[in-house]
Amino acid sequence: MSLPPDPNAAFQAMFQAGNSMAQGFSQFLADQQQKMAATQQGVNPTAWAAESEALKSLQQEWMGRHAQLWQAMLGKAPGQSAPQVASAPAGDKRFDHPAWTESPIYDYLRQAYLINAEYMKRMADAAPVADGQAKDRMRFMTRQMVDAMAPSNYLATNPEFIKTALETKGESIQRGIQNLLEDMRKGRISMTDDTAFEVGRNLAITPGAVVYENDLMQLLQYSPTTDKVAARPFLMVPPCINKYYILDLQPENSVVRYAVEQGNTVFLISWKNVQADLGHLTWDDYIERGALEAIKVVQDICQVEQINALGFCVGGTILGSALSVARIRGENPVASLTLLTTLLDFADSGEIGCLVDETAVQAREATIGKGGLLRGSELASVFSSLRANDLIWQYVVGNYLKGNKPPAFDLLYWNADATNLPGPFLAWYLRNMYLENNLRVPGKLQMCGVKADLGRVDMPAFVYASREDHIVPWKSAYQSRGLLGGDTTFVLGASGHIAGVINPATKNKRSHWLNDSTTANADEWFDTATETKGSWWPVWADWLAQQAGGQVPARVRLGSKAHPPGEPAPGSYVKEKA
């Protein structure tokens, strides 16, 4: 790749463009700060004016780094390695290809972008905004802008596009256009090879059957693999915002199969992928006709007074709410509770909270709050935007610029298998959980005709969180210990919201932290916790075995006379498309 006729002019033009961009962004953040300050007590509207010392210091440092980069690039002799004024953060692979350093033009673009990106993020961090949620929202929007501006995302500024096109004699461009057209037809960006997986063929294949269904959910029971099983059956309540088979991917990474192999009679809710005819469903429906109905059916099939139960993500919030309702009604159907990456206290609700404010919630209430759907495609786009570099831009570059097909990956296949949500359920959930954080307050929320109180949920609980979780921050999950009324065991795993949970014991990757301390302070717990290599699943299995209520011979037949087995697992609800 050759330089333009006047590289000095090119560098100067890039510098001036970067200067204008960063100066404009500085003013944008300053304007936003002043607007927020007008409605927030204790914030000085002039605290971050353009002439402030803090802002001047940041700008001077930024200009100094650009000047250093400019001079270094101009002084580079042919054949020399490019000077590294700015380097990508650890784990950032966008600029790993040698093509970024083979030409001083692209090397300059890369380093100038990294300088600008760091400057913008530091500007957002330095903004004197008193409201923590407003500050988080500013950081979130800044990251969205920074990620979108990366030169790796665009044809004209990505040398890998040019290099690949030359090496393939233009075939990569043709493939990229084909990939783009296919994704436009799908209405989403392809993240994996969709042809490699099929629910019921190589995903969600743990043997079992549907033993009950209503218009909201199917209840699956799985076939035992041990001669004896725990006397108390085990019910899993997955999130309704995506499909249950995240807990039953392939045999080697299936939580369901693992629980069966540990000697449990396992039941699981498969939520309906609702369409327009069910757009009236509410939060109470998911409690009464979902979690509580499933508990009663499991009790009836196994002829027991108590079962063990697990809730994952929103499924844990639904299950915790349902058990509160049951206890206030004088019922005690669950002997132990497992919560995986679940929020009960939404004070710090992660990056999703950056998208939820009064205006957004009112808009949902006005449009679908009385009936209607939040389409699965919109929901999937929201979650992808939380990690745009990993779940959007990586595939824009790979699929369209380079003309590649993404490799087969079961977790990303599941991630793209979207679900719809009923509007009344969503609007109520956003307001009462994310916006007003009402569930944590005893007696504040009316659910299923009673006033909820998590303190009445007093059975032993196993609370798991993932350390890098951006959807359920681990310290927020830790707060569940102070809300539940019984003894709690807390385990912290490595990685994120999904990868941290799906960490099979057979592969024994990553690590987890253990501590017997019951302190109310999450930081204190972590400071004295012990890191242990490998999966957290065996720790949970040992804890669950203590809640078994004894051993009984495994049930040979699934279901019961009142609830005979129907279609084989995974059932039909999970196969419905949004």
Order of alpha helices (4+ residues) and beta strands (2+ residues): alpha-alpha-alpha-alpha-alpha-alpha-alpha-beta-beta-beta-beta-alpha-beta-alpha-beta-alpha-beta-alpha-beta-alpha-alpha-beta-alpha-beta-beta-beta-alpha-alpha-beta-beta-alpha-beta-alpha-beta
